[in-house]
């Protein structure tokens, strides 16, 4: 079941989207060894982003490319 979100929550999501997407693109741009070194720290956060039903479509697309 998908619940509607308030306009305030939509504004908050919109404000965070560019930051989240930028961070995800930075992670995907890391060299293989650097990514391996830090992935264990970020993996739980990435999983949480995937779980969020109200995360932005743009962030979901970048996550899809990452995984």
Secondary structure, DSSP 8 states (H G I E B T S, - for coil): ------HHHHHHHHHHHHHHHHHHHHHHTS-HHHHHHHHHHHHHHHHHHHH-TTS-HHHHHHHHHH-
